[in-house]
Amino acid sequence: MPGVVHVAAAALIDPDDRVLLARRHPDSHQGGLWEFPGGKLKSGETVTDGLYRELHEELGIELSGHRPLIQVTHQYSDLRVLLDVHLVEAWHGEPIGREGQPLVWVARSALGDYPMPAADKPIVSALKLPAVYLITPPQVDRPITFLDALEASLQQGARLVQLRLFDITQSTLRELGRAACELCHGHQARVLLNGDPETAATIGADGVHLSSRALWAAKTRPVAAGHLLAASCHSPEDLDEAERLDADFALLSPVLPTRSHPDADPLGWDRFASWVSRANLPVYALGGMYPDLLATAWQHGGQGIAGIRGLWHGDLAA
């Protein structure tokens, strides 16, 4: 990408699930702010090679395990940067500031307390999100059966849930929604309601998930800071609109053929990767997703996978 400074950066995660930040030298670009370790790629250097080199030069460590996290493009007043960020959970050696830069290990929930360059905002969002986004089946035959299946899904590790409850009365939605939110919060899982912000607040949800139609109808961000906002997207223009609304993340679908929408034209992984590479927010792959596709989603720029059929631990209609 001509005229762009290409940077390889690392989000190092220690055994206590803390993230390593380094402070930029006061006389450097964006000086004094905290950042994720890394640096500018040399001519002809791959992201992996640059990451290995930068972490050795900056921190004195040898990288041994990593995967893509997110790619971010940002235009500063004086500089355009492309950040290729990898999640790093395995290395040899103890990180030290070999260039005199202060280092600090920070809990993921506290990353917002450290002033960072504007380009790093989507990275923080990605680090605060899990790799799997569970969507509940839209039809509920029996609330108790629905809640039992939700409980089983939470026990299997679901930590981010979209309540997608259609064709029920408003009173049932509120009653079932409150029970579902309470159940999720008991497992330290966050909940987004596919619906209006008022109902989401009433049931105690952590945010709102917008359909693509609701995404384009919204003029401003419909939830307050501190609450999650997500959107369903099916095109690059949808992703741009989600970014304009300051959504925390998006879904992009359908990536693969699905039984629920057999006539839909799937994107395929290459088109998914192309569209996601231009989006400055975390994006989950939706459509035909199962847990064994998680690594594939990561390698194509995704935050992870989202779905119902492949992730819900309960009976589904054929």
C-alpha positions, 0 to 999 in steps of 0.5 A: 500500500503506497504512502502508508507506514506498515507496522507489525505490532504484538498484543502479548498476553501473560499467564494472568491474562494481562496485556503488555504496553510500552510507552512511546518516547516523548520525541517520537510520533504520538510521543508519550502515549502507550502502545502495543510493542512493534515497529515499522516493517523493512522493505520486503519483510513479511509481517511474521519476520518483522514481528520476530525482529521487532520483539527481539530488538525492543523487548529481548524476547524470542517469539514462539507462538502467535496468530493474527488479531486485527488489521487497522488502517488509520490516517493521522494528520501527518501520517497514514499507518497500517497496523498488522496486529498479532496476538502473542501468548508464547515467547522465550525470555522476560520482556524488558524495555531494551530501548529505555521504554517503560513497560506495564502489564495491564488487565484487558478491562483496564486498557482504556485507562492508558492513553493510546494513539487513535489507531489503537482503539480497534485493537483494544476492542478486539482484545476485550472480545472473545473469539466466539459470538453465540446467537440464540435461535429466534424461535422459543417453544418453551422458555425453560428448554431455551434457558436450559440450552443457554445454560449448557452453551455457557457451560461450554464456554460462551461468553458473548451472546446475542439474544435474537428472540422473535415472534413472542409478545413484548411481556414474554420477551422482557421476562425471558430476556431478564432471565437470560441476562441473569443467567449469562451474567452468572457465567461472566458472559455479556449479552446483546439484544437484537432489538431496540435500546429501551428493551435492552436496558429493561432486561439488563442487556450489555448492549444492542445488536443492529440488523443491517436495516436498523444499522442504516436507520440509525443516525447516531450511536444508539447506546451510551458509552460503556454499552456494546454495539454490534451490527449485521453486515453483508457488504463493504458499505455495511461495514463502513456504516458500522464503523461510522456509528462507532460499533464495537464489532460487526458480523459479516455474512454469509461466509459459507453456505447455510441450511437456513439460507440455501439460496444465499450467495456465500462470500467465501473466505477470500472475499471475507478477508478482502472486505475485513481488511478494509474495516477498522473494527473487529469482524466475526465470520457468520454463515456455516460456522463451526468451532473447527473453523475458528483458526480459518477465521483468524487467518482471514482477518476475523475476530472469530466465528458467530453462529447458531446451529454450530454453537448452540447446545440445544435442539434446533428445528431442521 
